Amino acid sequence: MKLTEAKVGEEYIIRELVTDDEEMNAFLFTLGCYSGEPITVITKLRSSMVVSIKDGRYNIDNQLAGAIVV
């Protein structure tokens, strides 16, 4: 399931990143977003969402969230 379909407040484990864009892949990796890492959706907005990865909270758009498979 893609992160865009995740429920608010539940913790998920990242299974893989599905993107051909190396720049997007590198950006997600700098956030700590890689396979095996837990991620929690804090809030969902119209075109973005706030997620918690490790000890940080990040606002990511739906394009980035669509590349994360949980």
PDB file with SEQRES, HELIX, SHEET and CRYST1 records, atoms N, CA, C and O in Angstrom:
SEQRES   1 A   70  MET LYS LEU THR GLU ALA LYS VAL GLY GLU GLU TYR ILE          
SEQRES   2 A   70  ILE ARG GLU LEU VAL THR ASP ASP GLU GLU MET ASN ALA          
SEQRES   3 A   70  PHE LEU PHE THR LEU GLY CYS TYR SER GLY GLU PRO ILE          
SEQRES   4 A   70  THR VAL ILE THR LYS LEU ARG SER SER MET VAL VAL SER          
SEQRES   5 A   70  ILE LYS ASP GLY ARG TYR ASN ILE ASP ASN GLN LEU ALA          
SEQRES   6 A   70  GLY ALA ILE VAL VAL                                          
HELIX    1 AA1 LEU A    3  GLU A    5  5                                   3    
HELIX    2 AA2 GLU A   22  THR A   30  1                                   9    
HELIX    3 AA3 ASN A   62  GLY A   66  1                                   5    
SHEET    1 AA1 4 GLU A  11  ILE A  13  0                                        
SHEET    2 AA1 4 PRO A  38  LYS A  44 -1                                        
SHEET    3 AA1 4 SER A  48  ILE A  53 -1                                        
SHEET    4 AA1 4 GLY A  56  ASP A  61 -1                                        
SHEET    1 AA2 2 GLU A  16  LEU A  17  0                                        
SHEET    2 AA2 2 ILE A  68  VAL A  69 -1                                        
CRYST1    1.000    1.000    1.000  90.00  90.00  90.00 P 1           1          
ATOM      1  N   MET A   1       0.850  -1.171   0.000  1.00  0.00           N  
ATOM      2  CA  MET A   1       0.000   0.000   0.000  1.00  0.00           C  
ATOM      3  C   MET A   1       0.900   1.241   0.000  1.00  0.00           C  
ATOM      4  O   MET A   1       1.938   1.269   0.662  1.00  0.00           O  
ATOM      5  N   LYS A   2       0.491   2.245  -0.741  1.00  0.00           N  
ATOM      6  CA  LYS A   2       1.247   3.493  -0.778  1.00  0.00           C  
ATOM      7  C   LYS A   2       0.936   4.326   0.467  1.00  0.00           C  
ATOM      8  O   LYS A   2      -0.131   4.185   1.065  1.00  0.00           O  
ATOM      9  N   LEU A   3       1.862   5.180   0.846  1.00  0.00           N  
ATOM     10  CA  LEU A   3       1.691   5.993   2.042  1.00  0.00           C  
ATOM     11  C   LEU A   3       0.488   6.925   1.919  1.00  0.00           C  
ATOM     12  O   LEU A   3      -0.098   7.299   2.935  1.00  0.00           O  
ATOM     13  N   THR A   4       0.108   7.307   0.711  1.00  0.00           N  
ATOM     14  CA  THR A   4      -1.050   8.184   0.517  1.00  0.00           C  
ATOM     15  C   THR A   4      -2.346   7.525   0.996  1.00  0.00           C  
ATOM     16  O   THR A   4      -3.322   8.221   1.276  1.00  0.00           O  
ATOM     17  N   GLU A   5      -2.369   6.191   1.095  1.00  0.00           N  
ATOM     18  CA  GLU A   5      -3.549   5.446   1.530  1.00  0.00           C  
ATOM     19  C   GLU A   5      -3.519   5.130   3.027  1.00  0.00           C  
ATOM     20  O   GLU A   5      -4.461   4.535   3.550  1.00  0.00           O  
ATOM     21  N   ALA A   6      -2.455   5.518   3.715  1.00  0.00           N  
ATOM     22  CA  ALA A   6      -2.283   5.181   5.136  1.00  0.00           C  
ATOM     23  C   ALA A   6      -3.246   5.979   6.009  1.00  0.00           C  
ATOM     24  O   ALA A   6      -3.667   7.078   5.648  1.00  0.00           O  
ATOM     25  N   LYS A   7      -3.587   5.410   7.159  1.00  0.00           N  
ATOM     26  CA  LYS A   7      -4.467   6.069   8.119  1.00  0.00           C  
ATOM     27  C   LYS A   7      -3.649   6.967   9.047  1.00  0.00           C  
ATOM     28  O   LYS A   7      -2.504   6.661   9.380  1.00  0.00           O  
ATOM     29  N   VAL A   8      -4.248   8.059   9.447  1.00  0.00           N  
ATOM     30  CA  VAL A   8      -3.599   9.011  10.343  1.00  0.00           C  
ATOM     31  C   VAL A   8      -3.433   8.371  11.721  1.00  0.00           C  
ATOM     32  O   VAL A   8      -4.358   7.749  12.244  1.00  0.00           O  
ATOM     33  N   GLY A   9      -2.244   8.534  12.298  1.00  0.00           N  
ATOM     34  CA  GLY A   9      -1.976   8.067  13.648  1.00  0.00           C  
ATOM     35  C   GLY A   9      -1.444   6.652  13.753  1.00  0.00           C  
ATOM     36  O   GLY A   9      -1.064   6.230  14.845  1.00  0.00           O  
ATOM     37  N   GLU A  10      -1.403   5.909  12.671  1.00  0.00           N  
ATOM     38  CA  GLU A  10      -0.902   4.533  12.717  1.00  0.00           C  
ATOM     39  C   GLU A  10       0.538   4.475  12.234  1.00  0.00           C  
ATOM     40  O   GLU A  10       0.924   5.184  11.304  1.00  0.00           O  
ATOM     41  N   GLU A  11       1.326   3.624  12.875  1.00  0.00           N  
ATOM     42  CA  GLU A  11       2.729   3.453  12.478  1.00  0.00           C  
ATOM     43  C   GLU A  11       2.827   2.340  11.437  1.00  0.00           C  
ATOM     44  O   GLU A  11       2.216   1.281  11.576  1.00  0.00           O  
ATOM     45  N   TYR A  12       3.598   2.601  10.411  1.00  0.00           N  
ATOM     46  CA  TYR A  12       3.828   1.639   9.339  1.00  0.00           C  
ATOM     47  C   TYR A  12       5.331   1.441   9.174  1.00  0.00           C  
ATOM     48  O   TYR A  12       6.127   2.279   9.598  1.00  0.00           O  
ATOM     49  N   ILE A  13       5.707   0.342   8.561  1.00  0.00           N  
ATOM     50  CA  ILE A  13       7.105   0.080   8.234  1.00  0.00           C  
ATOM     51  C   ILE A  13       7.278   0.275   6.729  1.00  0.00           C  
ATOM     52  O   ILE A  13       6.518  -0.275   5.932  1.00  0.00           O  
ATOM     53  N   ILE A  14       8.272   1.052   6.354  1.00  0.00           N  
ATOM     54  CA  ILE A  14       8.537   1.301   4.929  1.00  0.00           C  
ATOM     55  C   ILE A  14       9.070   0.024   4.306  1.00  0.00           C  
ATOM     56  O   ILE A  14      10.055  -0.541   4.779  1.00  0.00           O  
ATOM     57  N   ARG A  15       8.422  -0.428   3.250  1.00  0.00           N  
ATOM     58  CA  ARG A  15       8.857  -1.643   2.555  1.00  0.00           C  
ATOM     59  C   ARG A  15       9.812  -1.322   1.421  1.00  0.00           C  
ATOM     60  O   ARG A  15      10.822  -2.001   1.235  1.00  0.00           O  
ATOM     61  N   GLU A  16       9.485  -0.273   0.657  1.00  0.00           N  
ATOM     62  CA  GLU A  16      10.364   0.120  -0.448  1.00  0.00           C  
ATOM     63  C   GLU A  16      10.014   1.515  -0.936  1.00  0.00           C  
ATOM     64  O   GLU A  16       8.952   2.052  -0.620  1.00  0.00           O  
ATOM     65  N   LEU A  17      10.917   2.088  -1.706  1.00  0.00           N  
ATOM     66  CA  LEU A  17      10.690   3.369  -2.371  1.00  0.00           C  
ATOM     67  C   LEU A  17      10.576   3.080  -3.856  1.00  0.00           C  
ATOM     68  O   LEU A  17      11.479   2.490  -4.449  1.00  0.00           O  
ATOM     69  N   VAL A  18       9.478   3.488  -4.454  1.00  0.00           N  
ATOM     70  CA  VAL A  18       9.223   3.207  -5.862  1.00  0.00           C  
ATOM     71  C   VAL A  18       9.323   4.503  -6.646  1.00  0.00           C  
ATOM     72  O   VAL A  18       8.347   5.242  -6.781  1.00  0.00           O  
ATOM     73  N   THR A  19      10.519   4.768  -7.161  1.00  0.00           N  
ATOM     74  CA  THR A  19      10.735   5.957  -7.976  1.00  0.00           C  
ATOM     75  C   THR A  19      11.924   5.742  -8.894  1.00  0.00           C  
ATOM     76  O   THR A  19      12.892   5.075  -8.531  1.00  0.00           O  
ATOM     77  N   ASP A  20      11.841   6.315 -10.088  1.00  0.00           N  
ATOM     78  CA  ASP A  20      12.957   6.276 -11.029  1.00  0.00           C  
ATOM     79  C   ASP A  20      13.797   7.536 -10.912  1.00  0.00           C  
ATOM     80  O   ASP A  20      14.870   7.626 -11.509  1.00  0.00           O  
ATOM     81  N   ASP A  21      13.321   8.502 -10.153  1.00  0.00           N  
ATOM     82  CA  ASP A  21      13.999   9.783  -9.992  1.00  0.00           C  
ATOM     83  C   ASP A  21      15.046   9.673  -8.882  1.00  0.00           C  
ATOM     84  O   ASP A  21      14.696   9.576  -7.706  1.00  0.00           O  
ATOM     85  N   GLU A  22      16.313   9.688  -9.248  1.00  0.00           N  
ATOM     86  CA  GLU A  22      17.398   9.549  -8.278  1.00  0.00           C  
ATOM     87  C   GLU A  22      17.438  10.708  -7.287  1.00  0.00           C  
ATOM     88  O   GLU A  22      17.792  10.522  -6.123  1.00  0.00           O  
ATOM     89  N   GLU A  23      17.074  11.906  -7.749  1.00  0.00           N  
ATOM     90  CA  GLU A  23      17.063  13.065  -6.857  1.00  0.00           C  
ATOM     91  C   GLU A  23      15.996  12.907  -5.765  1.00  0.00           C  
ATOM     92  O   GLU A  23      16.241  13.233  -4.603  1.00  0.00           O  
ATOM     93  N   MET A  24      14.821  12.410  -6.138  1.00  0.00           N  
ATOM     94  CA  MET A  24      13.758  12.173  -5.168  1.00  0.00           C  
ATOM     95  C   MET A  24      14.177  11.073  -4.192  1.00  0.00           C  
ATOM     96  O   MET A  24      13.948  11.181  -2.987  1.00  0.00           O  
ATOM     97  N   ASN A  25      14.786  10.027  -4.714  1.00  0.00           N  
ATOM     98  CA  ASN A  25      15.250   8.924  -3.888  1.00  0.00           C  
ATOM     99  C   ASN A  25      16.295   9.407  -2.875  1.00  0.00           C  
ATOM    100  O   ASN A  25      16.254   9.018  -1.708  1.00  0.00           O  
ATOM    101  N   ALA A  26      17.217  10.241  -3.315  1.00  0.00           N  
ATOM    102  CA  ALA A  26      18.250  10.781  -2.430  1.00  0.00           C  
ATOM    103  C   ALA A  26      17.639  11.690  -1.365  1.00  0.00           C  
ATOM    104  O   ALA A  26      18.065  11.667  -0.210  1.00  0.00           O  
ATOM    105  N   PHE A  27      16.644  12.490  -1.748  1.00  0.00           N  
ATOM    106  CA  PHE A  27      15.981  13.380  -0.795  1.00  0.00           C  
ATOM    107  C   PHE A  27      15.274  12.577   0.291  1.00  0.00           C  
ATOM    108  O   PHE A  27      15.394  12.896   1.473  1.00  0.00           O  
ATOM    109  N   LEU A  28      14.541  11.543  -0.097  1.00  0.00           N  
ATOM    110  CA  LEU A  28      13.850  10.706   0.882  1.00  0.00           C  
ATOM    111  C   LEU A  28      14.847  10.026   1.820  1.00  0.00           C  
ATOM    112  O   LEU A  28      14.583   9.876   3.013  1.00  0.00           O  
ATOM    113  N   PHE A  29      15.988   9.618   1.275  1.00  0.00           N  
ATOM    114  CA  PHE A  29      17.012   8.988   2.105  1.00  0.00           C  
ATOM    115  C   PHE A  29      17.572   9.967   3.134  1.00  0.00           C  
ATOM    116  O   PHE A  29      17.872   9.569   4.259  1.00  0.00           O  
ATOM    117  N   THR A  30      17.719  11.245   2.765  1.00  0.00           N  
ATOM    118  CA  THR A  30      18.231  12.235   3.718  1.00  0.00           C  
ATOM    119  C   THR A  30      17.245  12.484   4.853  1.00  0.00           C  
ATOM    120  O   THR A  30      17.646  12.899   5.941  1.00  0.00           O  
ATOM    121  N   LEU A  31      15.955  12.235   4.609  1.00  0.00           N  
ATOM    122  CA  LEU A  31      14.949  12.362   5.666  1.00  0.00           C  
ATOM    123  C   LEU A  31      14.950  11.157   6.600  1.00  0.00           C  
ATOM    124  O   LEU A  31      14.312  11.182   7.652  1.00  0.00           O  
ATOM    125  N   GLY A  32      15.666  10.104   6.216  1.00  0.00           N  
ATOM    126  CA  GLY A  32      15.663   8.876   7.003  1.00  0.00           C  
ATOM    127  C   GLY A  32      14.613   7.900   6.530  1.00  0.00           C  
ATOM    128  O   GLY A  32      14.239   6.972   7.247  1.00  0.00           O  
ATOM    129  N   CYS A  33      14.143   8.115   5.324  1.00  0.00           N  
ATOM    130  CA  CYS A  33      13.072   7.317   4.741  1.00  0.00           C  
ATOM    131  C   CYS A  33      13.685   6.232   3.852  1.00  0.00           C  
ATOM    132  O   CYS A  33      14.024   6.479   2.695  1.00  0.00           O  
ATOM    133  N   TYR A  34      13.820   5.022   4.417  1.00  0.00           N  
ATOM    134  CA  TYR A  34      14.355   3.904   3.653  1.00  0.00           C  
ATOM    135  C   TYR A  34      13.738   2.611   4.173  1.00  0.00           C  
ATOM    136  O   TYR A  34      13.085   2.609   5.217  1.00  0.00           O  
ATOM    137  N   SER A  35      13.938   1.536   3.466  1.00  0.00           N  
ATOM    138  CA  SER A  35      13.307   0.259   3.764  1.00  0.00           C  
ATOM    139  C   SER A  35      13.601  -0.192   5.194  1.00  0.00           C  
ATOM    140  O   SER A  35      14.742  -0.154   5.655  1.00  0.00           O  
ATOM    141  N   GLY A  36      12.542  -0.618   5.882  1.00  0.00           N  
ATOM    142  CA  GLY A  36      12.670  -1.105   7.243  1.00  0.00           C  
ATOM    143  C   GLY A  36      12.470  -0.061   8.322  1.00  0.00           C  
ATOM    144  O   GLY A  36      12.416  -0.398   9.505  1.00  0.00           O  
ATOM    145  N   GLU A  37      12.360   1.201   7.936  1.00  0.00           N  
ATOM    146  CA  GLU A  37      12.220   2.305   8.889  1.00  0.00           C  
ATOM    147  C   GLU A  37      10.740   2.554   9.202  1.00  0.00           C  
ATOM    148  O   GLU A  37       9.917   2.558   8.287  1.00  0.00           O  
ATOM    149  N   PRO A  38      10.386   2.759  10.472  1.00  0.00           N  
ATOM    150  CA  PRO A  38       8.991   3.079  10.792  1.00  0.00           C  
ATOM    151  C   PRO A  38       8.631   4.508  10.397  1.00  0.00           C  
ATOM    152  O   PRO A  38       9.463   5.413  10.468  1.00  0.00           O  
ATOM    153  N   ILE A  39       7.376   4.696   9.980  1.00  0.00           N  
ATOM    154  CA  ILE A  39       6.875   6.007   9.586  1.00  0.00           C  
ATOM    155  C   ILE A  39       5.426   6.124  10.070  1.00  0.00           C  
ATOM    156  O   ILE A  39       4.659   5.164  10.004  1.00  0.00           O  
ATOM    157  N   THR A  40       5.068   7.303  10.553  1.00  0.00           N  
ATOM    158  CA  THR A  40       3.715   7.552  11.048  1.00  0.00           C  
ATOM    159  C   THR A  40       3.150   8.787  10.361  1.00  0.00           C  
ATOM    160  O   THR A  40       3.827   9.811  10.271  1.00  0.00           O  
ATOM    161  N   VAL A  41       1.914   8.698   9.875  1.00  0.00           N  
ATOM    162  CA  VAL A  41       1.233   9.848   9.296  1.00  0.00           C  
ATOM    163  C   VAL A  41       0.600  10.636  10.441  1.00  0.00           C  
ATOM    164  O   VAL A  41      -0.249  10.116  11.165  1.00  0.00           O  
ATOM    165  N   ILE A  42       1.017  11.892  10.602  1.00  0.00           N  
ATOM    166  CA  ILE A  42       0.505  12.738  11.674  1.00  0.00           C  
ATOM    167  C   ILE A  42      -0.796  13.420  11.240  1.00  0.00           C  
ATOM    168  O   ILE A  42      -1.799  13.358  11.952  1.00  0.00           O  
ATOM    169  N   THR A  43      -0.777  14.063  10.087  1.00  0.00           N  
ATOM    170  CA  THR A  43      -1.969  14.698   9.526  1.00  0.00           C  
ATOM    171  C   THR A  43      -1.947  14.588   8.010  1.00  0.00           C  
ATOM    172  O   THR A  43      -0.888  14.469   7.393  1.00  0.00           O  
ATOM    173  N   LYS A  44      -3.139  14.629   7.422  1.00  0.00           N  
ATOM    174  CA  LYS A  44      -3.270  14.652   5.965  1.00  0.00           C  
ATOM    175  C   LYS A  44      -3.918  15.970   5.577  1.00  0.00           C  
ATOM    176  O   LYS A  44      -4.914  16.387   6.166  1.00  0.00           O  
ATOM    177  N   LEU A  45      -3.342  16.610   4.588  1.00  0.00           N  
ATOM    178  CA  LEU A  45      -3.895  17.829   4.031  1.00  0.00           C  
ATOM    179  C   LEU A  45      -4.334  17.532   2.603  1.00  0.00           C  
ATOM    180  O   LEU A  45      -4.247  16.388   2.157  1.00  0.00           O  
ATOM    181  N   ARG A  46      -4.798  18.534   1.889  1.00  0.00           N  
ATOM    182  CA  ARG A  46      -5.291  18.316   0.531  1.00  0.00           C  
ATOM    183  C   ARG A  46      -4.196  17.792  -0.408  1.00  0.00           C  
ATOM    184  O   ARG A  46      -4.409  16.800  -1.105  1.00  0.00           O  
ATOM    185  N   SER A  47      -3.049  18.437  -0.433  1.00  0.00           N  
ATOM    186  CA  SER A  47      -2.008  18.045  -1.381  1.00  0.00           C  
ATOM    187  C   SER A  47      -0.712  17.621  -0.700  1.00  0.00           C  
ATOM    188  O   SER A  47       0.316  17.474  -1.361  1.00  0.00           O  
ATOM    189  N   SER A  48      -0.753  17.425   0.611  1.00  0.00           N  
ATOM    190  CA  SER A  48       0.451  17.004   1.324  1.00  0.00           C  
ATOM    191  C   SER A  48       0.066  16.318   2.625  1.00  0.00           C  
ATOM    192  O   SER A  48      -1.112  16.216   2.967  1.00  0.00           O  
ATOM    193  N   MET A  49       1.072  15.854   3.340  1.00  0.00           N  
ATOM    194  CA  MET A  49       0.844  15.238   4.636  1.00  0.00           C  
ATOM    195  C   MET A  49       2.053  15.457   5.525  1.00  0.00           C  
ATOM    196  O   MET A  49       3.171  15.629   5.041  1.00  0.00           O  
ATOM    197  N   VAL A  50       1.818  15.450   6.828  1.00  0.00           N  
ATOM    198  CA  VAL A  50       2.889  15.566   7.803  1.00  0.00           C  
ATOM    199  C   VAL A  50       3.162  14.161   8.322  1.00  0.00           C  
ATOM    200  O   VAL A  50       2.257  13.469   8.787  1.00  0.00           O  
ATOM    201  N   VAL A  51       4.435  13.749   8.235  1.00  0.00           N  
ATOM    202  CA  VAL A  51       4.819  12.417   8.679  1.00  0.00           C  
ATOM    203  C   VAL A  51       5.906  12.511   9.728  1.00  0.00           C  
ATOM    204  O   VAL A  51       6.642  13.495   9.791  1.00  0.00           O  
ATOM    205  N   SER A  52       6.000  11.488  10.542  1.00  0.00           N  
ATOM    206  CA  SER A  52       7.049  11.379  11.541  1.00  0.00           C  
ATOM    207  C   SER A  52       7.968  10.240  11.144  1.00  0.00           C  
ATOM    208  O   SER A  52       7.547   9.090  11.022  1.00  0.00           O  
ATOM    209  N   ILE A  53       9.241  10.586  10.946  1.00  0.00           N  
ATOM    210  CA  ILE A  53      10.268   9.601  10.625  1.00  0.00           C  
ATOM    211  C   ILE A  53      11.387   9.801  11.641  1.00  0.00           C  
ATOM    212  O   ILE A  53      11.914  10.904  11.785  1.00  0.00           O  
ATOM    213  N   LYS A  54      11.742   8.735  12.339  1.00  0.00           N  
ATOM    214  CA  LYS A  54      12.713   8.812  13.434  1.00  0.00           C  
ATOM    215  C   LYS A  54      12.229   9.845  14.436  1.00  0.00           C  
ATOM    216  O   LYS A  54      11.120   9.714  14.954  1.00  0.00           O  
ATOM    217  N   ASP A  55      13.020  10.864  14.724  1.00  0.00           N  
ATOM    218  CA  ASP A  55      12.617  11.885  15.697  1.00  0.00           C  
ATOM    219  C   ASP A  55      12.160  13.171  15.037  1.00  0.00           C  
ATOM    220  O   ASP A  55      11.977  14.175  15.725  1.00  0.00           O  
ATOM    221  N   GLY A  56      11.969  13.175  13.730  1.00  0.00           N  
ATOM    222  CA  GLY A  56      11.595  14.399  13.026  1.00  0.00           C  
ATOM    223  C   GLY A  56      10.211  14.323  12.414  1.00  0.00           C  
ATOM    224  O   GLY A  56       9.683  13.245  12.140  1.00  0.00           O  
ATOM    225  N   ARG A  57       9.636  15.510  12.209  1.00  0.00           N  
ATOM    226  CA  ARG A  57       8.354  15.627  11.502  1.00  0.00           C  
ATOM    227  C   ARG A  57       8.600  16.381  10.213  1.00  0.00           C  
ATOM    228  O   ARG A  57       9.287  17.402  10.197  1.00  0.00           O  
ATOM    229  N   TYR A  58       8.036  15.871   9.134  1.00  0.00           N  
ATOM    230  CA  TYR A  58       8.264  16.459   7.819  1.00  0.00           C  
ATOM    231  C   TYR A  58       6.939  16.605   7.081  1.00  0.00           C  
ATOM    232  O   TYR A  58       6.044  15.771   7.210  1.00  0.00           O  
ATOM    233  N   ASN A  59       6.832  17.673   6.311  1.00  0.00           N  
ATOM    234  CA  ASN A  59       5.685  17.885   5.435  1.00  0.00           C  
ATOM    235  C   ASN A  59       6.104  17.443   4.042  1.00  0.00           C  
ATOM    236  O   ASN A  59       6.990  18.052   3.444  1.00  0.00           O  
ATOM    237  N   ILE A  60       5.485  16.396   3.518  1.00  0.00           N  
ATOM    238  CA  ILE A  60       5.820  15.904   2.186  1.00  0.00           C  
ATOM    239  C   ILE A  60       4.579  15.987   1.303  1.00  0.00           C  
ATOM    240  O   ILE A  60       3.454  15.830   1.777  1.00  0.00           O  
ATOM    241  N   ASP A  61       4.799  16.235   0.012  1.00  0.00           N  
ATOM    242  CA  ASP A  61       3.669  16.323  -0.898  1.00  0.00           C  
ATOM    243  C   ASP A  61       3.206  14.923  -1.308  1.00  0.00           C  
ATOM    244  O   ASP A  61       3.873  13.930  -1.018  1.00  0.00           O  
ATOM    245  N   ASN A  62       2.078  14.856  -1.973  1.00  0.00           N  
ATOM    246  CA  ASN A  62       1.502  13.567  -2.344  1.00  0.00           C  
ATOM    247  C   ASN A  62       2.349  12.802  -3.352  1.00  0.00           C  
ATOM    248  O   ASN A  62       2.272  11.575  -3.414  1.00  0.00           O  
ATOM    249  N   GLN A  63       3.158  13.505  -4.146  1.00  0.00           N  
ATOM    250  CA  GLN A  63       4.040  12.830  -5.093  1.00  0.00           C  
ATOM    251  C   GLN A  63       5.111  12.029  -4.347  1.00  0.00           C  
ATOM    252  O   GLN A  63       5.394  10.881  -4.692  1.00  0.00           O  
ATOM    253  N   LEU A  64       5.702  12.650  -3.320  1.00  0.00           N  
ATOM    254  CA  LEU A  64       6.679  11.939  -2.501  1.00  0.00           C  
ATOM    255  C   LEU A  64       6.018  10.802  -1.732  1.00  0.00           C  
ATOM    256  O   LEU A  64       6.564   9.702  -1.650  1.00  0.00           O  
ATOM    257  N   ALA A  65       4.848  11.066  -1.171  1.00  0.00           N  
ATOM    258  CA  ALA A  65       4.143  10.041  -0.398  1.00  0.00           C  
ATOM    259  C   ALA A  65       3.758   8.853  -1.277  1.00  0.00           C  
ATOM    260  O   ALA A  65       3.717   7.717  -0.806  1.00  0.00           O  
ATOM    261  N   GLY A  66       3.476   9.114  -2.549  1.00  0.00           N  
ATOM    262  CA  GLY A  66       3.121   8.039  -3.473  1.00  0.00           C  
ATOM    263  C   GLY A  66       4.283   7.133  -3.815  1.00  0.00           C  
ATOM    264  O   GLY A  66       4.078   6.015  -4.289  1.00  0.00           O  
ATOM    265  N   ALA A  67       5.502   7.597  -3.583  1.00  0.00           N  
ATOM    266  CA  ALA A  67       6.690   6.798  -3.874  1.00  0.00           C  
ATOM    267  C   ALA A  67       7.068   5.892  -2.709  1.00  0.00           C  
ATOM    268  O   ALA A  67       7.956   5.050  -2.842  1.00  0.00           O  
ATOM    269  N   ILE A  68       6.399   6.057  -1.561  1.00  0.00           N  
ATOM    270  CA  ILE A  68       6.727   5.276  -0.370  1.00  0.00           C  
ATOM    271  C   ILE A  68       5.703   4.152  -0.225  1.00  0.00           C  
ATOM    272  O   ILE A  68       4.504   4.405  -0.105  1.00  0.00           O  
ATOM    273  N   VAL A  69       6.184   2.913  -0.237  1.00  0.00           N  
ATOM    274  CA  VAL A  69       5.318   1.747  -0.077  1.00  0.00           C  
ATOM    275  C   VAL A  69       5.481   1.220   1.336  1.00  0.00           C  
ATOM    276  O   VAL A  69       6.594   0.929   1.774  1.00  0.00           O  
ATOM    277  N   VAL A  70       4.369   1.097   2.049  1.00  0.00           N  
ATOM    278  CA  VAL A  70       4.389   0.605   3.433  1.00  0.00           C  
ATOM    279  C   VAL A  70       3.689  -0.731   3.537  1.00  0.00           C  
ATOM    280  O   VAL A  70       3.606  -1.301   4.625  1.00  0.00           O  
TER     281      VAL A  70                                                      
END                                                                             
